[in-house]
Amino acid sequence: MTHPAVVDNRSESRFETRTPAGTAVIEYERKDGRLVLTHTEVPETDRKRGLGTRLVAAVLERARELGLTVVPVCPFVRAYLRKNPQAGGLIEEPR
């Protein structure tokens, strides 16, 4: 199965991927070299299929490529990071 591409929709301040059920997103605020991840939303019928996990992983990879620090405010992203501590070098705790 081919996974849908994750794109940075800067005009909406979100990373997104489209599926037949809708659009999964991670909303963000970008400031001072930081990517503040504020909210994750996955269409209900796509939940529990790993789409949110793939979305977070793609966002972290993009942040790494751009040299951005990630500030995980979103509970879903924070839970992902607890289970995947290898991303630790990118992470700054929210204030």
PLY file of the C-alpha trace (Angstrom):
ply
format ascii 1.0
element vertex 95
property float x
property float y
property float z
element edge 94
property int vertex1
property int vertex2
end_header
0.00 0.00 0.00
1.33 3.44 -0.93
1.16 6.04 1.80
-0.11 9.48 0.84
2.47 12.28 0.72
2.75 14.72 3.61
2.95 18.32 2.47
3.61 21.57 4.29
0.60 23.79 3.61
2.20 27.02 4.79
-0.83 29.16 3.94
-2.85 27.11 6.47
0.10 26.59 8.90
-0.26 22.84 8.84
1.30 19.68 7.52
-1.31 17.57 5.81
-1.96 14.35 3.98
-5.11 13.50 2.07
-6.95 10.20 2.21
-10.27 9.05 0.74
-11.84 9.85 4.14
-10.52 13.42 4.28
-7.39 15.29 5.32
-5.18 14.47 8.30
-3.30 17.46 9.67
-0.79 18.67 12.22
-1.26 22.37 12.83
1.74 24.47 13.75
3.11 27.90 14.52
6.53 28.65 13.10
8.63 31.21 14.98
12.27 31.86 15.83
13.57 28.59 14.38
10.91 26.59 16.19
8.04 24.54 14.88
5.36 24.59 17.61
3.04 21.63 16.93
-0.33 22.62 18.36
-2.95 20.14 17.14
-3.31 16.85 15.27
-6.51 15.78 13.54
-7.13 12.53 11.65
-10.45 11.66 9.97
-12.38 9.29 12.20
-12.37 6.39 9.74
-8.56 6.69 9.38
-7.86 6.50 13.12
-6.09 3.47 14.59
-4.39 2.79 11.24
-1.08 4.55 11.92
-1.80 7.61 9.80
-1.21 10.03 12.68
2.05 8.28 13.51
3.26 8.53 9.91
2.25 12.19 9.86
4.25 13.00 13.02
7.27 11.07 11.73
7.17 13.03 8.44
6.89 16.35 10.28
9.87 15.48 12.49
11.91 14.50 9.44
11.05 17.78 7.73
11.99 19.75 10.86
15.32 17.89 10.92
15.92 18.76 7.26
15.17 22.45 7.91
17.16 22.63 11.13
14.10 23.55 13.20
13.50 22.76 16.85
10.14 21.11 17.57
7.97 22.25 20.49
5.29 19.58 21.06
2.18 21.21 22.54
-0.26 18.72 20.97
-1.01 15.73 23.26
-0.87 13.28 20.32
2.61 14.47 19.33
3.77 14.35 22.96
2.53 10.75 23.24
4.36 9.83 20.02
7.58 11.32 21.41
7.28 9.37 24.67
7.11 6.16 22.60
9.82 7.29 20.14
12.53 9.05 22.15
15.03 8.92 19.26
13.68 12.32 18.13
14.90 13.85 21.40
17.59 16.05 19.85
14.95 18.04 17.98
12.64 18.61 20.91
12.20 21.64 23.15
9.70 21.39 25.96
6.83 23.89 25.84
7.12 26.79 28.28
0 1
1 2
2 3
3 4
4 5
5 6
6 7
7 8
8 9
9 10
10 11
11 12
12 13
13 14
14 15
15 16
16 17
17 18
18 19
19 20
20 21
21 22
22 23
23 24
24 25
25 26
26 27
27 28
28 29
29 30
30 31
31 32
32 33
33 34
34 35
35 36
36 37
37 38
38 39
39 40
40 41
41 42
42 43
43 44
44 45
45 46
46 47
47 48
48 49
49 50
50 51
51 52
52 53
53 54
54 55
55 56
56 57
57 58
58 59
59 60
60 61
61 62
62 63
63 64
64 65
65 66
66 67
67 68
68 69
69 70
70 71
71 72
72 73
73 74
74 75
75 76
76 77
77 78
78 79
79 80
80 81
81 82
82 83
83 84
84 85
85 86
86 87
87 88
88 89
89 90
90 91
91 92
92 93
93 94
